[in-house]
Amino acid sequence: MRKRASTSKEPHLRHTVSSRATVNACPVERMEFQTLASLVRSLKEESCRHLQLETETQTEMEYLNAQATSTRKGLGKLAELLTDDLSVMRADLQHEMQA
């Protein structure tokens, strides 16, 4: 699109389409433009909040997964120790029963 330069007869016109639209707009169009601009800002803010929440949720999930993995390893180690203790207790009981 070719930009139309301001002339001495049209000093109110600007070089960009958006500024021309704003300068030449009637009050209703200005209100519509402001409403649309406000909606765009709101959508951008909402998108940023959504992205932030998504990032926080992902970080929390990674933390919880790491905790769950650590807990499983710890429980596995406890199970091994309990199994060893039970084996020792069985051996002791069998030894006492034979004596």
Beta strands, then each sheet from edge to edge (+ up, - down):
end
